[in-house]
């Protein structure tokens, strides 16, 4: 069996993109070239690696067995190419981040990582926590940074840092100037919420919904910024991260509704247990964890 790197590159690209056309575009190849390379790989393996359905290709059991090994071989090949480069840390890093992390934490974190390591070759995907985990499943991402829960033994989850959740509304909302509010009063008003699958929606369903006799969804939006603006416009109450609400609270567009309830959630770094962890992936994970230790130290000293 003489499997080539090109065949493995095609296989991994098709696994990620799920169509020959999209895989060809990412590899700068023609669609027929991708089709031939995949057919040759399956012939050499003696079995199909994908299930075909309506022009889309989905990994079957054999393909899922091959994917971690193919991904590792390609990663090690890239490491060999970088071995004698002047840069101490080489390779491409594809980071997936949920919205709050991607918008509020990752830009500064990535800036500091670049300054410390000199590494510049990163790609970022921002989506809700569920979508990030789905992308980790097919090895589209090297590492995920999520605000929800990563279920299943297939993931290695590293607790990272904590985030406070709060209830907010416009400055002229009926609850805005009443001091501490009984939680059951929140049932009187409509809610502006993120979509199912987001870490923020998960926290609402965990902390708030079970404590209300009933609640009404006024508007569902898949953007934290849009939810902040909708709440500031008086369209309803919202449950969101203190990080997302910070500027709107500071400039008075939003007011926190005080409750006798502490709501915190944990941000996590997530890796697929079968994915090869290159020195670059390990270094980025270690850097993130170290930054949180530094932040904790500063909070202790400030206290």
Protein Blocks (a to p, Z undefined) as FASTA:
>chain_A
ZZdfklmmmmmmmmmnopaklmmmmnopafklmmmmmmmmmmmnopafbdceehiacddf
klmmmmmmmmmmmmmmmmmmmmmgmbfbgcjddddddfklmmmmmmmmmmmmmmmnopab
dcdddddfklmmmmmmnomafbdcdfbdcedjkbccddfbdcdddddddfkbfklmnoja
dfklmmmpccddddehiaklmmmmmmmmmmpfbdcdfbdcfbfklmmmmmmnopaccddd
fklmmmmmmnopaccddddddcdddddddddfkbccdfklmmmmmmmmmmmmmmmmmmmm
mZZ
